[in-house]
Amino acid sequence: MRTRRSTALRGALAAAAAAGLVAALGSGSPAAADAGAESTATAAKTISMRSAPAPRFSGSTSVASGQMLRVRNLSDPRQHGPHTFTLVTADVLPRGRKAGEQCFTPGKICLVGATAHEFDPKTEELKRQLVEAGAVGWDRRFSRTSRKGDSWYSEKKNEQFEQVVSARPGTVLRFMCLIHPEMQGKIRVTG
């Protein structure tokens, strides 16, 4: 069953594909998270994607550089559709009442991020569950000047993904869901 948001995403991406805006980015592999990514002695930190009472993130607000960060989807996709955990800079975060609608226009973060996941409008599937840019691990944010960043897509309840935080200490990693632009959060990277 499709939700209104996932239908809107598919429609926006189909229109972008027709306009020639959907371009393939370099391929990545979830296995890259395992290659050379060792956790520190401390346990993984967790951020969860939830659907009740409304779609939102919850969990850790800080993580050490080099520590594992686990992202879990605790939402029922039949209620709210899929989610992404996408690193972004503050200047691209959608704001205001019409943020969700405007986020899917050409050049805006939701469409740019979905394009990085290689959405196929013919099959209505994403070809890349993990988009990895920069160093291996969570470090690279989508920004106005960079069309490449780190993002993970999940459409199954209780699905999770973890990889090392490779961002430098002192960095604030802001994140959002490309499908539910009002879902936003941040986590501080400590030394």
C-alpha positions in Angstrom: 0.0 0.0 0.0 1.4 3.4 -0.9 1.2 6.4 1.3 0.6 9.9 0.2 4.2 10.9 0.8 5.7 7.9 -1.0 3.4 8.5 -4.0 4.4 12.2 -3.9 8.1 11.1 -4.0 7.6 8.7 -6.8 5.6 11.3 -8.8 8.3 14.0 -8.2 11.1 11.6 -9.2 9.2 10.4 -12.3 8.7 14.0 -13.4 12.4 14.7 -12.8 13.4 11.6 -14.8 11.2 12.8 -17.7 13.0 16.2 -17.5 16.4 14.4 -17.6 17.3 15.4 -14.0 17.8 11.9 -12.6 21.5 11.2 -13.1 23.3 8.1 -11.8 26.0 8.8 -9.2 29.0 6.5 -8.4 28.0 3.1 -7.1 28.4 2.2 -3.5 28.0 -0.9 -1.4 26.6 -1.5 2.1 29.6 -3.8 2.5 31.8 -0.7 2.5 30.6 0.0 6.0 32.3 -3.2 7.1 35.5 -2.6 5.3 38.0 -1.0 7.6 35.3 0.2 9.9 36.0 -0.9 13.5 34.1 0.3 16.4 35.6 1.9 19.5 35.5 0.1 22.9 32.1 1.9 23.6 28.8 0.4 22.4 27.1 1.7 19.2 24.9 4.8 19.6 21.4 4.5 18.2 19.0 6.8 16.3 15.5 5.5 15.7 12.9 6.4 13.0 9.5 6.3 14.6 6.0 6.9 13.3 3.8 7.6 16.3 2.4 10.0 17.0 3.9 11.5 13.9 7.1 10.6 11.9 10.2 11.6 13.9 13.7 10.7 14.9 14.7 9.8 18.5 17.8 8.6 20.3 21.4 9.7 20.8 22.4 13.3 20.6 26.2 12.7 20.6 28.6 10.1 19.3 32.3 9.8 19.3 34.3 10.0 16.1 35.2 6.4 15.3 32.2 5.0 17.1 29.4 3.0 15.5 26.1 4.7 14.8 23.1 2.4 14.4 20.0 3.7 12.6 16.8 1.7 13.2 13.5 1.9 11.4 10.8 1.3 14.0 8.0 2.7 11.8 5.2 0.6 10.1 5.7 1.3 6.4 2.0 0.7 5.8 1.2 3.8 8.0 3.9 6.2 6.9 5.9 4.7 4.1 9.7 4.3 3.9 12.3 6.6 5.6 15.8 7.8 4.9 18.5 8.9 7.3 20.3 11.5 5.2 23.1 13.8 6.3 22.6 17.4 5.3 24.0 20.9 6.0 21.7 23.3 7.9 21.2 25.5 4.9 19.4 22.8 2.9 16.9 21.8 5.6 13.4 22.4 4.5 11.5 25.0 6.7 8.0 26.3 6.9 4.5 24.8 6.3 5.1 24.0 2.7 8.6 22.6 3.2 7.5 19.1 2.1 6.0 20.3 -1.1 8.9 22.6 -2.0 11.5 19.9 -1.0 10.7 17.9 -4.1 11.3 20.6 -6.7 14.4 20.6 -8.9 17.6 21.5 -7.1 16.0 21.0 -3.6 17.5 18.4 -1.2 14.7 15.8 -1.3 14.9 15.4 -5.0 18.7 15.7 -5.0 19.0 13.0 -2.3 16.5 10.7 -3.9 18.3 11.0 -7.2 21.5 9.9 -5.4 19.6 6.8 -4.4 19.0 6.1 -8.1 15.3 6.0 -8.2 13.9 4.2 -11.3 10.5 5.8 -12.2 9.7 2.8 -14.4 9.9 0.2 -11.6 9.3 2.7 -8.8 12.3 1.3 -6.9 15.4 2.7 -5.5 18.6 1.0 -6.9 20.8 2.1 -4.0 19.8 1.6 -0.4 23.0 3.2 0.8 24.6 6.3 -0.7 28.2 6.8 0.5 30.3 9.8 -0.2 33.6 11.0 1.3 35.3 8.7 3.8 33.8 5.3 4.7 31.2 5.9 7.4 29.0 8.8 8.4 30.8 12.0 7.5 29.7 13.6 4.2 26.6 15.9 4.1 24.5 16.9 1.2 24.9 20.7 0.8 24.0 23.5 -1.7 27.4 23.0 -3.3 27.7 19.3 -3.1 25.2 16.9 -4.6 26.9 14.0 -2.8 26.4 12.9 0.8 25.7 9.9 3.0 22.2 8.5 3.1 20.4 5.2 4.0 17.0 4.2 2.8 14.7 1.8 4.7 11.3 0.5 3.9 11.0 -2.4 6.4 9.9 -2.2 10.0 12.7 -3.2 12.4 15.4 -2.8 9.7 18.6 -1.3 10.9 22.0 -0.3 9.5 25.2 0.7 11.3 28.5 2.1 10.3 31.3 4.1 11.9 31.1 7.8 12.3 34.1 9.1 10.4 33.4 12.8 10.8 35.9 14.8 12.8 35.3 15.7 16.5 33.4 19.0 16.9 31.3 18.3 13.8 27.5 18.6 14.1 25.8 16.1 11.8 22.4 17.2 10.8 20.1 14.7 9.3 16.6 14.4 7.8 14.2 12.0 6.1 13.9 12.8 2.4 10.4 11.3 2.3 9.2 13.1 5.5 11.1 16.5 5.4 9.7 17.5 8.7 11.7 14.6 10.3 15.0 16.4 11.2 17.6 16.0 13.9 21.3 16.5 14.8 24.0 14.6 16.6 27.3 16.1 17.9 30.5 14.3 17.1 32.8 14.2 20.2 36.5 13.4 20.5 
